[in-house]
């Protein structure tokens, strides 16, 4: 396993460009299975999870040209359906939670799909009920086998459905299945994240008929065929938020170029609630060096609470960053992670570094900011998941001395060349094999 050796206390300065959005990529790349024509995707992040999905598509029979690392041309005109039921697919698909996203397109176009037991982050239960129940309402039949679920949809028909939760991947999967179903599908309590909006707009360019984009009610009129298109992915909002937090934590002067400001929703406001100052100029965000930042309180003087919520609420993927950044702020904040019960367990590493954090329960942690009166200290730690891994990297970059971060494969799953890009700004991160 590779590790990072991080020398803390370095102030960064310069410009950084966010990668393409990981969470958008897993949906968009799966959608290429809906047509036998060429689909060109640009601004693809060069990260482990995305590259694994591209490899999985190739194994299915999708032709892939990659003229640049961030651009791929796909053509799914010779899919090997038998491969999808194989042990090889079960094992490879099981390494990537995003592999579930191919089920909707395969069910729509080939009347059959397989969902391997999902892998990905170990951050608590991440059930697939929303996906499967949605497929069943469209008329699909489900058969459980060891380690894999088979879906058969010989005659998918549009239906009304009220989702039990506004799952982003669940909504995306159902939309893709409904795009080629007979009749009209109404999805209420649908997710409305920018990445899902991107998927729906792409499908419409391919010939789909989807209305209500951006709302929590999507109406999908099934069509007989979808066609090729070209699509450019948004900047990754999680990277943008991570860089804002990193700049404040390390007292750095960073310009985030092409941040996709119009698609960030409430993210900038949440970092402002931590006292972080920045300027938005067009599509760029400049975070100047600041000696200190103070967490706001509620209007009645109560302790600030920051929690995750479906879009347009605050994304759960940035709560780990918020928690780490709060450790050096003035004031206190309660971080409430509602969606995943294991995502806050990495705080024990921050406590070992000298942070003042009370883990109230698996979902809530209270951070008492040190206000830079005491620096964090470097330690040896392990990255439990993608987002906690980058949060620990930010903590290590602000700490005194050297830190060792193990299991950085988790970080590589979601952040491309993160050590190289940050070193170009003045960080001191060594990748040790």
N, C-alpha and C positions, 0 to 999 in steps of 0.2 A: 504493500500500500504506500502511496505517496504521502508526503507531509509538507506543510508550509513551516518554514522558520521565519518568524516575523520579528524584526527589530522595531520596537515601538518608539513613539515620541517624535516621529518625522512629520513635519508640516508639508502638505502637498500644495502644488500650484500648477494650474494649466487647464487645458480643455479636454473633456472626455465626451465621446459619443455613445449613447446607449445602444445596446444590441437590439435586434428584432425581438418581439415579444414571444417568450417561451410558451405561455398559455394560449396565445393565439395560434402559434405554429402547430400545436398538436391537433387542433380542430381543422385548420386550413389544409394541412398536408393529408389528413384523412379524407377530405372532401374530393381529392383528385380521383378517388375510386368511383365517383358518381358518373363519370363520362369516359368514353373511349377516345376522346380527342385530347390534344395537348393542352396542358395547363402550366403556365409559367408563374413561379412564385419567387418574389424578391424580398430582400432584407431578412433572410432566414438566419436565426442565430446558430452559430457553430458550436453547439453544446452537445453533451453526451446523450441526453434524452431525445433530442430532435434527430441527431444522427442515427440513433438506434431505430427510431420510427422510419426514417428513410431507408435504412437497411432492411427493415421488416417489409416495407412496401416492395422493395426490389425482390425479396425472397418470394413474394406473392406473384411476381411476374410483371410488376410495373416497370416500364422502361424509364430510366433516370439519366438525364444529362446534367452535369454540374459545371457550367462554364466558369463560374466563380464560386467561392465558398458560400456566399450569401444568396446565390441564385440557383434554382433548379428548374428543369423542364421535365414534367412528368407526362407519361402516357400509359393509361391503364387499359390497353386494348387486348391483353392476353393474360388474364388473371387465372392462376392455377387454384381452383376452388378446393381441390383435394388436399393441397398443402395446408389449408386452414384447419383441417381436422387432425393434423399430424402432431406427433410428440415434439418435433422440432419447433413448430409454431407455438405449442403450449409452453415450452420452456423459454423461448425467446420473448414471446409476448408477455409472459409472466414477469419478466424483468422490468417491464415498463408499464406504469399505470395508464399512460396515454394510449396503450394498445386497444383499450376498450372503445376508443373513438372510431375505429374502423368498422365497428359492428353495424352502425346505422347505415352507412353507405353500402356495405356489402349486402345487408338485408334488403335494401331498396332495389339494388340493381341485379343481384344474383339470387335473391330469395332465400339466402342462407348465410348465417354468420356464426362465428365462434368467439366466445369471450373467455380467455384464460384467467385463472385466479390472478388478480393484479398485484404488481410489485409497487415500487416507488417509495416515498417517504414513510417512515414509521412514526406517524404523528397521531395515531389513534384510528378508530374505525372510520372507514371511508366507503360506505355501502354503495351498491350499484342498483338498489331497488328502483330509484327514479328512472333509470335507463330501461330496465327490463319491464317494469309495469307500463311504461309508455309504449314500448314495442308491442306488448300484449294487447293494449287498447287499439293498436293499429291492426291487430289480427295475427300477430306472430305467435307461434307455439314454442315452448321452451322445454328442453330436455337436459337434465343435469347428468354429467358424466364426471369421472374422477379428474379433478383439477381443471375442468373446462365446462362451460355452458354452451349448448348448441341451440341456435334459434332458427326456426323455419318460418318463412313468411311468403307462401306461394301466392297469396291474394291480399296484399296490404290495402286497407281502406281507411280513408280519413275518419277522424273521430274527434269528439270534444274531450279534453282532459284537463283536470285541475291538478297540477303537480303538488306533491306533498311538501316539496321544498324547491326553492328557485335554484336548482343545481345548474351550474354553467355547463359542465360536460354533459349532464343529462339532457338539458334543453337542446344543446347542439346536436347530440346524437339523434334525438327524436325529430328535430327539424330536418336533418339529412335523410332520415328514413321516410318522413312524410313528403319530401319533395317529389318523390316518384310514385307515391301511393295514389290510388284512385279516390277522387273526391277531395273534400276540404277538411283540414285538421285545424282545430283551435286549441292552442296551448295557453292556458291561464296560469298565473303565478310563474311565468317563464322568467328565466334570468335575462338581464338586459345589459350586461357588461359590454364595454366597447369591443372586446374581442368577439363576442357573440354577434354584435352588430356588424362587425367586419365579415364574419362568416356569411350572414344573411345577405349582405350586399354583394358578396362574391357569387353566391348561389343565384341571385337574381340576374347578375351579368351572364351567368351560364344558362339562363332560360327559366329559372324557377320563378314562382309567383308567391312571394312572401311579403305580407304587410304587417304593420304594427311594430316595425323595427325600432328598437330603443325603448319600447314600453314593456309591460309585463304580460301583455296578451299578443301572441303571435298567431297570425292566420296564414296557413300554408295551403295553397291550392295545388294539388298534385298535377304534374305534367308527365308527358310520355318519355321525354328525353332531355338530357342536359348536354351542354356543349363546352368547348374549350374556352379559356379566358386567361387573363393576366391579373396578378394580384400582388400588392406590396403591403407587407405587414407593418403594423405600428411599432414605434419604439416601446421597449419593455418598461411599463410603469413601475415595476418592482425594482428594476435597476435604478431608475430615476430617483425613487424614494430612498434607496440604499445610498446613493451618492450624496443626496442632501444630508442624510444623517451622518455619513462618513465625514463630510466637510466640517460640520459643526463639532463633531466629537474630536477631530484631530486639529482643530483650529486652522483649517486650510482654506485656500482661495481657489475655488473650482468653478469653471463654467461648463454646464451641461448643454451641449450643442444638439439641437433637434430633439427636444425632450417630449414632443407630442403633447404640449401644454393643454390643448383643447380636449384631450382624452384622459386627463389625470383626475378629474372629478374632485373629490374632497381631500385628496392626498396632500396638496400644498398647505391647505388650512390646518391639517392635523400636525404637520411639522411646525407651523407657526405657533400652534398652541403649546409646543415645547419651548417656545422662545427663540426659535431659529429664524434669522433674518436672511432674506434673499430677494433678488430682483428678477422679475420676469420681463424679458425684452423679446417680443415676438414669440418665437418657438424655443427660445433659449432661457435657461435659468442660471443666474450668477449667484453663488453663495460666497460672500466675502468672508475673510478671516474675522472671527469674533472671539473675544477673550472669554465671554461667558454668555449663557442663555438661561432664561428663567421660565419655568413652567407656569402657565397661566392657571388661575382658579376659575371656578364657575362664578357667575354674577353674584351669587349669594355667599361667596367666600369658600364654598365647599371644594374638597380636593378633586382635581381634574381626573376624570375617568375616560380612557380611550379604549374602545371595544370594536370588534369586527362586526360587519353587517353586510348582507347582500347589497350589490350595487343598486343605487348610488352611495351606499354606505362605505365604510373604510374596509379595504381588503385585508383578510387575515394574514396574507403573505408578508405584510410589513409590520406586524405587531412585534416580531422578534427584534426588528431594527429599532422601533420606537422604544422598546424596553431597554436596550443597550444604550441608546443615546441619552435616555433619561438618567442613567447612572451618574453622568457628569454635569447634569443640569442643577440649577438652584430650584429647590422645591420638591414636591412629591407628586406621584401620579399612580393611579390604579390601572393596571393593564388587564383587561378582561378578554380572554381568548375563548369565545363561545363555541366555535365550530369543532375544534379538535382538542381532545382531552390530554394529549401527551406533548403538545408543542411548547409548553413552558418549562419542561423538565430540564432544559439546558441551563437554567439559571444557577444551578449548583456550581457550574464552572465560573460564572461571573462573581458569585459569592467568594469563591476561592481566590479570585483576582482582587478582592477587596471591596466589591460593590455592596451596597446596603439594600438588600431585597428581601422581602418577606413573601414566601410562596404560600398564599392563603389556602389554596386547594389546586387541583389539576388545571383549573380554568382561570385563576386569578393570581396576580402577583402585584404587590405594592413596592414601588421603587422610591427610596429616599435619596434624592440627588446629593452627590458629594460636593457639587459646586466648584469642582477643580481644587478643593482644599487638600484633597488626597488623590494621587493618581492611582489608577489600577496597576497591578503588578503582573508581569509576564509569568505564565505557567504553561504546563503541558496539558493539552485537552484534545477532545475528539469531536468531530462534527457529526451530530446525530441526523440532520436533514439539511436540505438546500438552504433554507432561509436562516435557520439557527447557525449554520456554518458561516454564512457571510456576516451575521451579527457578531459571532465570535472573532472573525477576522477584523472587523471594525474595532472591537474591544482591544484586540492585540495590538493594532496599529496605534492606539492611543495610550497604551500601557507603558510603564517603565521597564526597560530590559527586554529580553527575548522571550517569545512565546513559541511553542510548537503546537501546530494544529494537525492532528491526525485524521485519517479518513476523508481527505479532501476530495475524493471522488464524488462525494455528495455535493460539494460546491461546484465542481466541474459539470454536474448534471444541469445546472441552471444558469451559470455565469461563464461567458466565453473569455478565455485568456485573461482572467481577472488579475492574476499576478503581474502579467506583462503590462497590462493597461495601467495599473496603479503604479507600478515601478516607473513608468514613463512620466508620472506626475511627481515623482520624488519619494515614493514608498521604498521600503527595503524588505522585500518578500522573496525568500529563496524556496524554490521547489526542490525538495529532496526525494529521490527515488528510493 
